[in-house]
Amino acid sequence: MAMASKAEKASKPNVFMRIGLFIKQIIDEMRKVVTPTGKELLGWAVACFIFVLLLMAFVTAMDFGLGKLVMWVFG
């Protein structure tokens, strides 16, 4: 089994070929990216804004509620 791994290392492309392959793969993946329309972009932005507001409200309620609980328990 040790000989097989040495043979694989010997056939491994050099560092410049690997970097070139990596860049080619990046370019191939970037060609698959689809730009959202303005309507889609606005919809996702509004959804994120609403989610952040809801999360802020939840954290504020937890902070207030746990603060009141601690004051009730410990005086």
All heavy atoms as a GROMACS GRO file, in nm:
protein
  583
    1MET      N    1   0.082  -0.118   0.000
    1MET     CA    2   0.000   0.000   0.000
    1MET      C    3   0.087   0.126   0.000
    1MET      O    4   0.049   0.226  -0.055
    1MET     CB    5  -0.092  -0.002   0.122
    1MET     CG    6  -0.195   0.107   0.110
    1MET     SD    7  -0.331   0.106   0.221
    1MET     CE    8  -0.435  -0.021   0.172
    2ALA      N    9   0.202   0.121   0.062
    2ALA     CA   10   0.291   0.236   0.065
    2ALA      C   11   0.343   0.269  -0.074
    2ALA      O   12   0.364   0.385  -0.106
    2ALA     CB   13   0.408   0.209   0.160
    3MET      N   14   0.361   0.168  -0.158
    3MET     CA   15   0.412   0.193  -0.292
    3MET      C   16   0.307   0.264  -0.377
    3MET      O   17   0.341   0.348  -0.459
    3MET     CB   18   0.455   0.063  -0.359
    3MET     CG   19   0.576   0.000  -0.292
    3MET     SD   20   0.634  -0.141  -0.381
    3MET     CE   21   0.712  -0.062  -0.517
    4ALA      N   22   0.179   0.233  -0.356
    4ALA     CA   23   0.074   0.298  -0.434
    4ALA      C   24   0.069   0.448  -0.403
    4ALA      O   25   0.051   0.529  -0.492
    4ALA     CB   26  -0.060   0.234  -0.405
    5SER      N   27   0.086   0.485  -0.276
    5SER     CA   28   0.080   0.626  -0.243
    5SER      C   29   0.201   0.700  -0.298
    5SER      O   30   0.191   0.816  -0.337
    5SER     CB   31   0.069   0.646  -0.091
    5SER     OG   32   0.186   0.597  -0.028
    6LYS      N   33   0.318   0.634  -0.304
    6LYS     CA   34   0.436   0.697  -0.363
    6LYS      C   35   0.417   0.718  -0.513
    6LYS      O   36   0.455   0.820  -0.568
    6LYS     CB   37   0.561   0.613  -0.338
    6LYS     CG   38   0.612   0.621  -0.197
    6LYS     CD   39   0.738   0.540  -0.181
    6LYS     CE   40   0.788   0.542  -0.038
    6LYS     NZ   41   0.910   0.464  -0.021
    7ALA      N   42   0.353   0.620  -0.578
    7ALA     CA   43   0.328   0.633  -0.722
    7ALA      C   44   0.228   0.746  -0.749
    7ALA      O   45   0.242   0.819  -0.846
    7ALA     CB   46   0.275   0.501  -0.778
    8GLU      N   47   0.129   0.762  -0.659
    8GLU     CA   48   0.033   0.870  -0.676
    8GLU      C   49   0.100   1.005  -0.658
    8GLU      O   50   0.071   1.100  -0.730
    8GLU     CB   51  -0.082   0.856  -0.575
    8GLU     CG   52  -0.176   0.741  -0.606
    8GLU     CD   53  -0.280   0.721  -0.496
    8GLU    OE1   54  -0.285   0.804  -0.403
    8GLU    OE2   55  -0.353   0.622  -0.503
    9LYS      N   56   0.191   1.015  -0.563
    9LYS     CA   57   0.261   1.140  -0.542
    9LYS      C   58   0.350   1.175  -0.661
    9LYS      O   59   0.364   1.291  -0.696
    9LYS     CB   60   0.346   1.133  -0.414
    9LYS     CG   61   0.265   1.144  -0.288
    9LYS     CD   62   0.354   1.147  -0.167
    9LYS     CE   63   0.271   1.159  -0.041
    9LYS     NZ   64   0.354   1.164   0.079
   10ALA      N   65   0.407   1.075  -0.723
   10ALA     CA   66   0.495   1.098  -0.836
   10ALA      C   67   0.416   1.152  -0.956
   10ALA      O   68   0.465   1.235  -1.031
   10ALA     CB   69   0.568   0.970  -0.875
   11SER      N   70   0.289   1.109  -0.972
   11SER     CA   71   0.210   1.153  -1.086
   11SER      C   72   0.130   1.280  -1.056
   11SER      O   73   0.059   1.329  -1.141
   11SER     CB   74   0.113   1.042  -1.128
   11SER     OG   75   0.019   1.020  -1.026
   12LYS      N   76   0.144   1.333  -0.936
   12LYS     CA   77   0.073   1.455  -0.897
   12LYS      C   78   0.127   1.573  -0.976
   12LYS      O   79   0.248   1.591  -0.987
   12LYS     CB   80   0.095   1.477  -0.747
   12LYS     CG   81   0.004   1.574  -0.682
   12LYS     CD   82   0.031   1.571  -0.533
   12LYS     CE   83  -0.067   1.656  -0.458
   12LYS     NZ   84  -0.040   1.654  -0.315
   13PRO      N   85   0.039   1.656  -1.033
   13PRO     CA   86   0.087   1.771  -1.111
   13PRO      C   87   0.161   1.871  -1.021
   13PRO      O   88   0.137   1.877  -0.902
   13PRO     CB   89  -0.040   1.832  -1.169
   13PRO     CG   90  -0.154   1.763  -1.108
   13PRO     CD   91  -0.106   1.646  -1.031
   14ASN      N   92   0.247   1.950  -1.084
   14ASN     CA   93   0.324   2.045  -1.004
   14ASN      C   94   0.235   2.157  -0.953
   14ASN      O   95   0.119   2.170  -0.991
   14ASN     CB   96   0.444   2.099  -1.083
   14ASN     CG   97   0.402   2.184  -1.201
   14ASN    OD1   98   0.297   2.247  -1.199
   14ASN    ND2   99   0.486   2.187  -1.303
   15VAL      N  100   0.290   2.242  -0.869
   15VAL     CA  101   0.212   2.344  -0.800
   15VAL      C  102   0.150   2.445  -0.898
   15VAL      O  103   0.037   2.490  -0.880
   15VAL     CB  104   0.296   2.414  -0.691
   15VAL    CG1  105   0.407   2.498  -0.753
   15VAL    CG2  106   0.210   2.499  -0.602
   16PHE      N  107   0.219   2.480  -1.005
   16PHE     CA  108   0.166   2.576  -1.100
   16PHE      C  109   0.048   2.519  -1.178
   16PHE      O  110  -0.049   2.590  -1.207
   16PHE     CB  111   0.277   2.623  -1.196
   16PHE     CG  112   0.387   2.695  -1.123
   16PHE    CD1  113   0.512   2.637  -1.110
   16PHE    CD2  114   0.364   2.820  -1.066
   16PHE    CE1  115   0.613   2.702  -1.042
   16PHE    CE2  116   0.465   2.886  -0.998
   16PHE     CZ  117   0.590   2.827  -0.984
   17MET      N  118   0.055   2.390  -1.212
   17MET     CA  119  -0.057   2.327  -1.281
   17MET      C  120  -0.179   2.318  -1.190
   17MET      O  121  -0.292   2.338  -1.234
   17MET     CB  122  -0.017   2.188  -1.331
   17MET     CG  123   0.083   2.192  -1.445
   17MET     SD  124   0.130   2.030  -1.501
   17MET     CE  125  -0.019   1.977  -1.581
   18ARG      N  126  -0.156   2.292  -1.061
   18ARG     CA  127  -0.267   2.285  -0.967
   18ARG      C  128  -0.330   2.422  -0.947
   18ARG      O  129  -0.452   2.434  -0.939
   18ARG     CB  130  -0.221   2.228  -0.833
   18ARG     CG  131  -0.194   2.077  -0.842
   18ARG     CD  132  -0.162   2.018  -0.709
   18ARG     NE  133  -0.024   2.056  -0.675
   18ARG     CZ  134   0.027   2.049  -0.555
   18ARG    NH1  135  -0.045   2.008  -0.454
   18ARG    NH2  136   0.152   2.082  -0.532
   19ILE      N  137  -0.248   2.527  -0.941
   19ILE     CA  138  -0.302   2.663  -0.928
   19ILE      C  139  -0.383   2.698  -1.053
   19ILE      O  140  -0.492   2.755  -1.044
   19ILE     CB  141  -0.189   2.765  -0.903
   19ILE    CG1  142  -0.130   2.742  -0.764
   19ILE    CG2  143  -0.240   2.908  -0.919
   19ILE    CD1  144  -0.005   2.823  -0.736
   20GLY      N  145  -0.331   2.664  -1.170
   20GLY     CA  146  -0.403   2.690  -1.295
   20GLY      C  147  -0.536   2.617  -1.299
   20GLY      O  148  -0.638   2.673  -1.341
   21LEU      N  149  -0.538   2.491  -1.256
   21LEU     CA  150  -0.662   2.413  -1.251
   21LEU      C  151  -0.761   2.477  -1.154
   21LEU      O  152  -0.880   2.487  -1.184
   21LEU     CB  153  -0.633   2.269  -1.211
   21LEU     CG  154  -0.753   2.177  -1.196
   21LEU    CD1  155  -0.826   2.162  -1.330
   21LEU    CD2  156  -0.711   2.042  -1.142
   22PHE      N  157  -0.711   2.522  -1.040
   22PHE     CA  158  -0.796   2.586  -0.940
   22PHE      C  159  -0.860   2.712  -0.998
   22PHE      O  160  -0.982   2.734  -0.985
   22PHE     CB  161  -0.713   2.620  -0.816
   22PHE     CG  162  -0.790   2.690  -0.709
   22PHE    CD1  163  -0.888   2.624  -0.637
   22PHE    CD2  164  -0.764   2.823  -0.679
   22PHE    CE1  165  -0.958   2.688  -0.536
   22PHE    CE2  166  -0.834   2.888  -0.579
   22PHE     CZ  167  -0.931   2.820  -0.508
   23ILE      N  168  -0.784   2.795  -1.066
   23ILE     CA  169  -0.836   2.918  -1.126
   23ILE      C  170  -0.938   2.885  -1.234
   23ILE      O  171  -1.043   2.949  -1.245
   23ILE     CB  172  -0.721   3.006  -1.179
   23ILE    CG1  173  -0.641   3.059  -1.060
   23ILE    CG2  174  -0.774   3.119  -1.264
   23ILE    CD1  175  -0.514   3.129  -1.098
   24LYS      N  176  -0.910   2.781  -1.315
   24LYS     CA  177  -1.004   2.740  -1.419
   24LYS      C  178  -1.137   2.694  -1.356
   24LYS      O  179  -1.244   2.729  -1.406
   24LYS     CB  180  -0.945   2.627  -1.502
   24LYS     CG  181  -1.036   2.577  -1.612
   24LYS     CD  182  -0.979   2.454  -1.678
   24LYS     CE  183  -1.072   2.394  -1.780
   24LYS     NZ  184  -1.202   2.355  -1.727
   25GLN      N  185  -1.129   2.621  -1.246
   25GLN     CA  186  -1.251   2.575  -1.179
   25GLN      C  187  -1.329   2.692  -1.120
   25GLN      O  188  -1.453   2.692  -1.123
   25GLN     CB  189  -1.216   2.474  -1.070
   25GLN     CG  190  -1.168   2.342  -1.125
   25GLN     CD  191  -1.117   2.248  -1.018
   25GLN    OE1  192  -1.087   2.290  -0.906
   25GLN    NE2  193  -1.106   2.120  -1.052
   26ILE      N  194  -1.258   2.793  -1.069
   26ILE     CA  195  -1.325   2.912  -1.017
   26ILE      C  196  -1.401   2.982  -1.129
   26ILE      O  197  -1.518   3.019  -1.113
   26ILE     CB  198  -1.224   3.009  -0.953
   26ILE    CG1  199  -1.170   2.951  -0.823
   26ILE    CG2  200  -1.286   3.145  -0.929
   26ILE    CD1  201  -1.059   3.033  -0.762
   27ILE      N  202  -1.337   3.000  -1.243
   27ILE     CA  203  -1.401   3.066  -1.356
   27ILE      C  204  -1.522   2.987  -1.403
   27ILE      O  205  -1.629   3.043  -1.432
   27ILE     CB  206  -1.299   3.090  -1.469
   27ILE    CG1  207  -1.195   3.192  -1.425
   27ILE    CG2  208  -1.368   3.135  -1.598
   27ILE    CD1  209  -1.075   3.203  -1.516
   28ASP      N  210  -1.509   2.854  -1.411
   28ASP     CA  211  -1.622   2.769  -1.452
   28ASP      C  212  -1.741   2.785  -1.356
   28ASP      O  213  -1.856   2.790  -1.399
   28ASP     CB  214  -1.580   2.623  -1.460
   28ASP     CG  215  -1.487   2.594  -1.576
   28ASP    OD1  216  -1.481   2.678  -1.669
   28ASP    OD2  217  -1.419   2.489  -1.574
   29GLU      N  218  -1.713   2.791  -1.225
   29GLU     CA  219  -1.821   2.806  -1.127
   29GLU      C  220  -1.883   2.945  -1.134
   29GLU      O  221  -2.004   2.960  -1.119
   29GLU     CB  222  -1.769   2.779  -0.985
   29GLU     CG  223  -1.738   2.633  -0.958
   29GLU     CD  224  -1.858   2.542  -0.970
   29GLU    OE1  225  -1.968   2.581  -0.927
   29GLU    OE2  226  -1.843   2.431  -1.024
   30MET      N  227  -1.801   3.047  -1.158
   30MET     CA  228  -1.854   3.183  -1.166
   30MET      C  229  -1.946   3.200  -1.287
   30MET      O  230  -2.038   3.282  -1.284
   30MET     CB  231  -1.740   3.285  -1.173
   30MET     CG  232  -1.663   3.300  -1.044
   30MET     SD  233  -1.764   3.352  -0.906
   30MET     CE  234  -1.802   3.519  -0.953
   31ARG      N  235  -1.923   3.123  -1.394
   31ARG     CA  236  -2.011   3.129  -1.510
   31ARG      C  237  -2.150   3.074  -1.480
   31ARG      O  238  -2.246   3.105  -1.550
   31ARG     CB  239  -1.949   3.052  -1.627
   31ARG     CG  240  -1.833   3.127  -1.688
   31ARG     CD  241  -1.788   3.063  -1.818
   31ARG     NE  242  -1.680   3.142  -1.876
   31ARG     CZ  243  -1.567   3.091  -1.921
   31ARG    NH1  244  -1.547   2.960  -1.918
   31ARG    NH2  245  -1.474   3.168  -1.970
   32LYS      N  246  -2.162   2.990  -1.377
   32LYS     CA  247  -2.290   2.932  -1.339
   32LYS      C  248  -2.375   3.027  -1.254
   32LYS      O  249  -2.494   3.002  -1.234
   32LYS     CB  250  -2.268   2.803  -1.259
   32LYS     CG  251  -2.200   2.693  -1.338
   32LYS     CD  252  -2.178   2.573  -1.249
   32LYS     CE  253  -2.096   2.466  -1.317
   32LYS     NZ  254  -2.069   2.353  -1.228
   33VAL      N  255  -2.315   3.133  -1.202
   33VAL     CA  256  -2.386   3.226  -1.114
   33VAL      C  257  -2.490   3.303  -1.193
   33VAL      O  258  -2.464   3.353  -1.301
   33VAL     CB  259  -2.286   3.323  -1.046
   33VAL    CG1  260  -2.360   3.429  -0.966
   33VAL    CG2  261  -2.189   3.248  -0.958
   34VAL      N  262  -2.611   3.312  -1.136
   34VAL     CA  263  -2.720   3.385  -1.198
   34VAL      C  264  -2.745   3.511  -1.116
   34VAL      O  265  -2.768   3.504  -0.996
   34VAL     CB  266  -2.848   3.299  -1.204
   34VAL    CG1  267  -2.963   3.376  -1.266
   34VAL    CG2  268  -2.822   3.171  -1.281
   35THR      N  269  -2.742   3.626  -1.180
   35THR     CA  270  -2.766   3.752  -1.111
   35THR      C  271  -2.916   3.769  -1.087
   35THR      O  272  -2.995   3.750  -1.181
   35THR     CB  273  -2.714   3.869  -1.195
   35THR    OG1  274  -2.577   3.845  -1.227
   35THR    CG2  275  -2.727   4.001  -1.122
   36PRO      N  276  -2.956   3.802  -0.965
   36PRO     CA  277  -3.100   3.819  -0.939
   36PRO      C  278  -3.153   3.945  -1.007
   36PRO      O  279  -3.079   4.042  -1.029
   36PRO     CB  280  -3.107   3.832  -0.787
   36PRO     CG  281  -2.972   3.880  -0.746
   36PRO     CD  282  -2.876   3.822  -0.846
   37THR      N  283  -3.282   3.942  -1.036
   37THR     CA  284  -3.346   4.061  -1.092
   37THR      C  285  -3.362   4.165  -0.981
   37THR      O  286  -3.346   4.134  -0.862
   37THR     CB  287  -3.485   4.026  -1.150
   37THR    OG1  288  -3.569   3.983  -1.042
   37THR    CG2  289  -3.476   3.918  -1.255
   38GLY      N  290  -3.395   4.285  -1.020
   38GLY     CA  291  -3.415   4.391  -0.920
   38GLY      C  292  -3.526   4.358  -0.822
   38GLY      O  293  -3.515   4.384  -0.702
   39LYS      N  294  -3.634   4.297  -0.873
   39LYS     CA  295  -3.747   4.260  -0.788
   39LYS      C  296  -3.706   4.152  -0.687
   39LYS      O  297  -3.742   4.159  -0.569
   39LYS     CB  298  -3.862   4.211  -0.876
   39LYS     CG  299  -3.991   4.187  -0.803
   39LYS     CD  300  -4.102   4.150  -0.899
   39LYS     CE  301  -4.231   4.126  -0.824
   39LYS     NZ  302  -4.340   4.090  -0.914
   40GLU      N  303  -3.631   4.053  -0.733
   40GLU     CA  304  -3.583   3.947  -0.643
   40GLU      C  305  -3.489   4.004  -0.537
   40GLU      O  306  -3.498   3.969  -0.420
   40GLU     CB  307  -3.510   3.839  -0.722
   40GLU     CG  308  -3.598   3.753  -0.808
   40GLU     CD  309  -3.520   3.657  -0.895
   40GLU    OE1  310  -3.404   3.686  -0.930
   40GLU    OE2  311  -3.577   3.551  -0.928
   41LEU      N  312  -3.400   4.092  -0.581
   41LEU     CA  313  -3.305   4.153  -0.488
   41LEU      C  314  -3.377   4.234  -0.382
   41LEU      O  315  -3.344   4.225  -0.263
   41LEU     CB  316  -3.207   4.240  -0.566
   41LEU     CG  317  -3.088   4.295  -0.490
   41LEU    CD1  318  -3.002   4.182  -0.436
   41LEU    CD2  319  -3.005   4.385  -0.581
   42LEU      N  320  -3.476   4.312  -0.421
   42LEU     CA  321  -3.553   4.390  -0.326
   42LEU      C  322  -3.629   4.299  -0.229
   42LEU      O  323  -3.633   4.324  -0.108
   42LEU     CB  324  -3.651   4.482  -0.400
   42LEU     CG  325  -3.738   4.571  -0.311
   42LEU    CD1  326  -3.651   4.670  -0.236
   42LEU    CD2  327  -3.843   4.642  -0.394
   43GLY      N  328  -3.687   4.192  -0.282
   43GLY     CA  329  -3.760   4.097  -0.197
   43GLY      C  330  -3.671   4.034  -0.092
   43GLY      O  331  -3.708   4.025   0.026
   44TRP      N  332  -3.552   3.990  -0.132
   44TRP     CA  333  -3.460   3.930  -0.036
   44TRP      C  334  -3.409   4.031   0.064
   44TRP      O  335  -3.391   4.000   0.183
   44TRP     CB  336  -3.343   3.863  -0.109
   44TRP     CG  337  -3.380   3.730  -0.165
   44TRP    CD1  338  -3.397   3.699  -0.297
   44TRP    CD2  339  -3.407   3.610  -0.093
   44TRP    NE1  340  -3.433   3.567  -0.309
   44TRP    CE2  341  -3.439   3.510  -0.186
   44TRP    CE3  342  -3.408   3.577   0.043
   44TRP    CZ2  343  -3.472   3.381  -0.149
   44TRP    CZ3  344  -3.440   3.447   0.080
   44TRP    CH2  345  -3.472   3.351  -0.015
   45ALA      N  346  -3.386   4.156   0.020
   45ALA     CA  347  -3.340   4.260   0.112
   45ALA      C  348  -3.447   4.289   0.217
   45ALA      O  349  -3.416   4.302   0.336
   45ALA     CB  350  -3.304   4.386   0.034
   46VAL      N  351  -3.572   4.298   0.174
   46VAL     CA  352  -3.682   4.323   0.268
   46VAL      C  353  -3.696   4.205   0.364
   46VAL      O  354  -3.716   4.224   0.485
   46VAL     CB  355  -3.814   4.350   0.192
   46VAL    CG1  356  -3.934   4.349   0.285
   46VAL    CG2  357  -3.805   4.482   0.118
   47ALA      N  358  -3.685   4.083   0.313
   47ALA     CA  359  -3.696   3.965   0.399
   47ALA      C  360  -3.585   3.965   0.504
   47ALA      O  361  -3.610   3.935   0.622
   47ALA     CB  362  -3.689   3.838   0.314
   48CYS      N  363  -3.464   3.998   0.466
   48CYS     CA  364  -3.353   4.004   0.562
   48CYS      C  365  -3.376   4.112   0.665
   48CYS      O  366  -3.350   4.092   0.784
   48CYS     CB  367  -3.221   4.028   0.489
   48CYS     SG  368  -3.166   3.888   0.392
   49PHE      N  369  -3.425   4.228   0.622
   49PHE     CA  370  -3.452   4.339   0.714
   49PHE      C  371  -3.558   4.300   0.816
   49PHE      O  372  -3.543   4.324   0.937
   49PHE     CB  373  -3.496   4.462   0.634
   49PHE     CG  374  -3.513   4.585   0.717
   49PHE    CD1  375  -3.403   4.649   0.773
   49PHE    CD2  376  -3.639   4.637   0.739
   49PHE    CE1  377  -3.419   4.762   0.850
   49PHE    CE2  378  -3.656   4.751   0.816
   49PHE     CZ  379  -3.545   4.814   0.872
   50ILE      N  380  -3.665   4.236   0.770
   50ILE     CA  381  -3.771   4.192   0.861
   50ILE      C  382  -3.719   4.087   0.959
   50ILE      O  383  -3.749   4.090   1.078
   50ILE     CB  384  -3.893   4.140   0.781
   50ILE    CG1  385  -3.961   4.256   0.711
   50ILE    CG2  386  -3.992   4.066   0.871
   50ILE    CD1  387  -4.069   4.215   0.612
   51PHE      N  388  -3.637   3.993   0.909
   51PHE     CA  389  -3.580   3.891   0.996
   51PHE      C  390  -3.494   3.955   1.105
   51PHE      O  391  -3.502   3.917   1.222
   51PHE     CB  392  -3.497   3.792   0.914
   51PHE     CG  393  -3.426   3.690   0.998
   51PHE    CD1  394  -3.496   3.585   1.055
   51PHE    CD2  395  -3.290   3.700   1.021
   51PHE    CE1  396  -3.431   3.491   1.134
   51PHE    CE2  397  -3.224   3.608   1.099
   51PHE     CZ  398  -3.295   3.503   1.156
   52VAL      N  399  -3.412   4.053   1.068
   52VAL     CA  400  -3.326   4.120   1.167
   52VAL      C  401  -3.412   4.193   1.270
   52VAL      O  402  -3.383   4.189   1.391
   52VAL     CB  403  -3.227   4.216   1.097
   52VAL    CG1  404  -3.158   4.306   1.197
   52VAL    CG2  405  -3.124   4.136   1.019
   53LEU      N  406  -3.519   4.260   1.226
   53LEU     CA  407  -3.607   4.328   1.320
   53LEU      C  408  -3.673   4.229   1.417
   53LEU      O  409  -3.681   4.256   1.538
   53LEU     CB  410  -3.714   4.407   1.245
   53LEU     CG  411  -3.667   4.533   1.174
   53LEU    CD1  412  -3.783   4.597   1.097
   53LEU    CD2  413  -3.608   4.632   1.272
   54LEU      N  414  -3.718   4.115   1.364
   54LEU     CA  415  -3.779   4.014   1.452
   54LEU      C  416  -3.677   3.958   1.550
   54LEU      O  417  -3.710   3.936   1.668
   54LEU     CB  418  -3.840   3.902   1.368
   54LEU     CG  419  -3.964   3.939   1.288
   54LEU    CD1  420  -4.006   3.824   1.197
   54LEU    CD2  421  -4.078   3.977   1.380
   55LEU      N  422  -3.556   3.935   1.504
   55LEU     CA  423  -3.453   3.884   1.593
   55LEU      C  424  -3.419   3.986   1.701
   55LEU      O  425  -3.400   3.950   1.818
   55LEU     CB  426  -3.329   3.847   1.512
   55LEU     CG  427  -3.228   3.754   1.576
   55LEU    CD1  428  -3.293   3.623   1.614
   55LEU    CD2  429  -3.114   3.730   1.481
   56MET      N  430  -3.414   4.114   1.664
   56MET     CA  431  -3.388   4.219   1.763
   56MET      C  432  -3.500   4.225   1.867
   56MET      O  433  -3.473   4.239   1.987
   56MET     CB  434  -3.376   4.355   1.694
   56MET     CG  435  -3.247   4.376   1.620
   56MET     SD  436  -3.242   4.526   1.521
   56MET     CE  437  -3.288   4.651   1.637
   57ALA      N  438  -3.624   4.212   1.823
   57ALA     CA  439  -3.737   4.214   1.915
   57ALA      C  440  -3.730   4.095   2.010
   57ALA      O  441  -3.755   4.108   2.131
   57ALA     CB  442  -3.868   4.214   1.838
   58PHE      N  443  -3.695   3.978   1.957
   58PHE     CA  444  -3.685   3.858   2.039
   58PHE      C  445  -3.575   3.872   2.145
   58PHE      O  446  -3.596   3.843   2.264
   58PHE     CB  447  -3.658   3.736   1.951
   58PHE     CG  448  -3.635   3.609   2.028
   58PHE    CD1  449  -3.740   3.545   2.092
   58PHE    CD2  450  -3.508   3.554   2.036
   58PHE    CE1  451  -3.719   3.429   2.164
   58PHE    CE2  452  -3.486   3.438   2.108
   58PHE     CZ  453  -3.592   3.375   2.172
   59VAL      N  454  -3.458   3.919   2.104
   59VAL     CA  455  -3.347   3.935   2.198
   59VAL      C  456  -3.380   4.040   2.303
   59VAL      O  457  -3.351   4.023   2.423
   59VAL     CB  458  -3.216   3.968   2.123
   59VAL    CG1  459  -3.106   4.010   2.218
   59VAL    CG2  460  -3.172   3.850   2.039
   60THR      N  461  -3.446   4.149   2.261
   60THR     CA  462  -3.486   4.253   2.357
   60THR      C  463  -3.585   4.198   2.458
   60THR      O  464  -3.573   4.223   2.579
   60THR     CB  465  -3.548   4.373   2.281
   60THR    OG1  466  -3.451   4.423   2.189
   60THR    CG2  467  -3.590   4.482   2.376
   61ALA      N  468  -3.682   4.120   2.411
   61ALA     CA  469  -3.781   4.060   2.502
   61ALA      C  470  -3.715   3.963   2.599
   61ALA      O  471  -3.747   3.962   2.719
   61ALA     CB  472  -3.890   3.990   2.421
   62MET      N  473  -3.622   3.883   2.549
   62MET     CA  474  -3.551   3.789   2.637
   62MET      C  475  -3.469   3.864   2.742
   62MET      O  476  -3.467   3.827   2.859
   62MET     CB  477  -3.461   3.697   2.555
   62MET     CG  478  -3.534   3.599   2.467
   62MET     SD  479  -3.625   3.476   2.559
   62MET     CE  480  -3.492   3.386   2.633
   63ASP      N  481  -3.401   3.970   2.700
   63ASP     CA  482  -3.320   4.048   2.791
   63ASP      C  483  -3.408   4.112   2.899
   63ASP      O  484  -3.377   4.104   3.018
   63ASP     CB  485  -3.244   4.156   2.714
   63ASP     CG  486  -3.152   4.237   2.802
   63ASP    OD1  487  -3.086   4.179   2.890
   63ASP    OD2  488  -3.147   4.361   2.782
   64PHE      N  489  -3.518   4.173   2.857
   64PHE     CA  490  -3.609   4.236   2.952
   64PHE      C  491  -3.669   4.132   3.047
   64PHE      O  492  -3.673   4.151   3.169
   64PHE     CB  493  -3.718   4.310   2.876
   64PHE     CG  494  -3.815   4.382   2.964
   64PHE    CD1  495  -3.778   4.500   3.028
   64PHE    CD2  496  -3.943   4.334   2.984
   64PHE    CE1  497  -3.867   4.567   3.110
   64PHE    CE2  498  -4.032   4.399   3.066
   64PHE     CZ  499  -3.995   4.516   3.129
   65GLY      N  500  -3.717   4.022   2.990
   65GLY     CA  501  -3.781   3.917   3.070
   65GLY      C  502  -3.685   3.853   3.168
   65GLY      O  503  -3.719   3.833   3.286
   66LEU      N  504  -3.566   3.818   3.123
   66LEU     CA  505  -3.470   3.756   3.214
   66LEU      C  506  -3.421   3.855   3.319
   66LEU      O  507  -3.395   3.817   3.434
   66LEU     CB  508  -3.353   3.698   3.135
   66LEU     CG  509  -3.386   3.576   3.050
   66LEU    CD1  510  -3.267   3.536   2.964
   66LEU    CD2  511  -3.429   3.459   3.137
   67GLY      N  512  -3.411   3.983   3.281
   67GLY     CA  513  -3.374   4.086   3.380
   67GLY      C  514  -3.478   4.097   3.490
   67GLY      O  515  -3.444   4.105   3.609
   68LYS      N  516  -3.605   4.097   3.450
   68LYS     CA  517  -3.714   4.101   3.550
   68LYS      C  518  -3.712   3.975   3.636
   68LYS      O  519  -3.734   3.982   3.758
   68LYS     CB  520  -3.849   4.115   3.481
   68LYS     CG  521  -3.875   4.249   3.420
   68LYS     CD  522  -3.902   4.350   3.528
   68LYS     CE  523  -3.944   4.482   3.467
   68LYS     NZ  524  -3.965   4.584   3.568
   69LEU      N  525  -3.688   3.860   3.576
   69LEU     CA  526  -3.683   3.734   3.650
   69LEU      C  527  -3.570   3.737   3.753
   69LEU      O  528  -3.590   3.697   3.869
   69LEU     CB  529  -3.665   3.617   3.555
   69LEU     CG  530  -3.657   3.477   3.618
   69LEU    CD1  531  -3.790   3.442   3.683
   69LEU    CD2  532  -3.617   3.374   3.515
   70VAL      N  533  -3.455   3.783   3.715
   70VAL     CA  534  -3.342   3.791   3.807
   70VAL      C  535  -3.372   3.887   3.921
   70VAL      O  536  -3.342   3.859   4.037
   70VAL     CB  537  -3.212   3.832   3.731
   70VAL    CG1  538  -3.103   3.869   3.828
   70VAL    CG2  539  -3.167   3.719   3.641
   71MET      N  540  -3.434   4.001   3.889
   71MET     CA  541  -3.469   4.096   3.996
   71MET      C  542  -3.573   4.037   4.090
   71MET      O  543  -3.569   4.062   4.211
   71MET     CB  544  -3.520   4.227   3.934
   71MET     CG  545  -3.412   4.307   3.864
   71MET     SD  546  -3.276   4.351   3.972
   71MET     CE  547  -3.354   4.472   4.076
   72TRP      N  548  -3.666   3.956   4.037
   72TRP     CA  549  -3.769   3.894   4.119
   72TRP      C  550  -3.707   3.787   4.211
   72TRP      O  551  -3.743   3.776   4.328
   72TRP     CB  552  -3.876   3.835   4.030
   72TRP     CG  553  -3.986   3.765   4.104
   72TRP    CD1  554  -4.086   3.823   4.177
   72TRP    CD2  555  -4.004   3.624   4.115
   72TRP    NE1  556  -4.166   3.727   4.229
   72TRP    CE2  557  -4.117   3.602   4.194
   72TRP    CE3  558  -3.937   3.513   4.065
   72TRP    CZ2  559  -4.165   3.475   4.226
   72TRP    CZ3  560  -3.984   3.388   4.093
   72TRP    CH2  561  -4.097   3.370   4.176
   73VAL      N  562  -3.615   3.707   4.153
   73VAL     CA  563  -3.554   3.597   4.231
   73VAL      C  564  -3.456   3.652   4.336
   73VAL      O  565  -3.458   3.611   4.452
   73VAL     CB  566  -3.483   3.496   4.138
   73VAL    CG1  567  -3.399   3.398   4.216
   73VAL    CG2  568  -3.583   3.425   4.050
   74PHE      N  569  -3.370   3.744   4.298
   74PHE     CA  570  -3.263   3.789   4.386
   74PHE      C  571  -3.293   3.924   4.454
   74PHE      O  572  -3.215   3.970   4.536
   74PHE     CB  573  -3.132   3.797   4.312
   74PHE     CG  574  -3.083   3.664   4.262
   74PHE    CD1  575  -3.086   3.633   4.128
   74PHE    CD2  576  -3.037   3.568   4.351
   74PHE    CE1  577  -3.043   3.510   4.081
   74PHE    CE2  578  -2.994   3.446   4.307
   74PHE     CZ  579  -2.997   3.415   4.172
   75GLY      N  580  -3.402   3.985   4.415
   75GLY     CA  581  -3.442   4.110   4.479
   75GLY      C  582  -3.362   4.224   4.432
   75GLY      O  583  -3.318   4.317   4.475
   0.00000   0.00000   0.00000
